[in-house]
Amino acid sequence: MSDGRQGGYLIEFIQVGNAVKVSAVDPKTGLEVSIVGSPLMSRDQLSRAAVQKLEYRLSKAQK
């Protein structure tokens, strides 16, 4: 995924029982967030949710 910055984000998917843990990392700052979602959701949907959370946390860190 990319946010318009060079480099984008690192995304990792781990299936844990009947859920999927999705981690998103900003390689520039090292900030990492994770979400837990349904394995029935597409990887794109899960990625977008994780990236939205990461971008929110990045905006909070800049204040």
N, C-alpha and C positions, 0 to 999 in steps of 0.2 A: 504494500500500500504506500502511497505517497501523499504528502500533504502540500506539495508544491515546492518544498525545500529539497535541496540535493541530498540524496541518501535515503529518504523515506523512513519507514518504521520496520522493525523486526516483529513478526507475528509468529506465535507458536500455539499449536493445538494439541491438547492432551485429553484423551477420552478417559474419564473416571467413572466407571459404572454406567449409569444412565444419564450422564451429563458430560459436557465438554468444557474443559477449562481453557480459556484463550488468554494468552499473555501478549501484551504489546509493549515494546521497548523503543524508546527514543535513543538511537545510538549516539547522538550528540551530547545529551545530558546524562544518559544512563538511567533515566526515570523509567520505571516499569509499573504497569498496572495489569490487573487481571479481572476477568469476568467469568461467570459460569453460565452456560446456556444449554439449550436442548440440542441433542444430536440430530434432531429432525430439521433444525435450521441449517441454511446453507452456510458454507465457510465464508462467503462474501458478507452475509448478514452478521455473522459473529464477528468478523474482522472489523466491520464498520462500527459495531457497538464498542469494541475494545479501543479502536482508534478515537472514537468520540470521547470516551472516558480519559484516554491519554491526553488528548488535546485540552480537555477541561483542566486536568491536573497541571499541564504545562502552563496554561494561562494563569492559574492560581499561584504557581511558583514564581512567576514573573512579577507579581504584585508585592 
